[in-house]
Amino acid sequence: TAQARAVARKIGFPVLVRPSFVLGGRDMKIVYTEDELTAYMTRIAPDISKDKPVLIDQFLENATEVDVDCLSDGDRTAIGGVMQHIE
C-alpha cells in the first residue's frame, strides 16, 4: 500500500487502478485520494502477488476514449469499427 501511494503521488491524482490480470472493467476504479487508494488496496490485497500486481495509471478527466478495430496486411488497412466510450 505504501508503494501504491508513492506511485500515485508521483503520477498525480486521480489515478486509475486495476489488478494486472483483469482485462475488462472488473475491479477497475478511479481513485481521487490516498484514503480511497488505501481502501482499494486493502480490499484487493488477497489477490495481489508478484505475478499479479496492481497497475496504476494517470486518469485523464474530460478525455475521450476511442477504440478502433482494424485489420491490416501491411499494405491495406480495413477499419471494422470505431467506438467511443461514454461513462
Buried (B, 14 or more C-beta within 10 A) or exposed (E): BEEBBEBBEEBEBBBBBBBEBBEEEEBEBEBEEBEBBBBBBEEBEEEBEEEEEBBBEEBEEEEEEEEEEEEEEEEEEEEEEEEEEEE
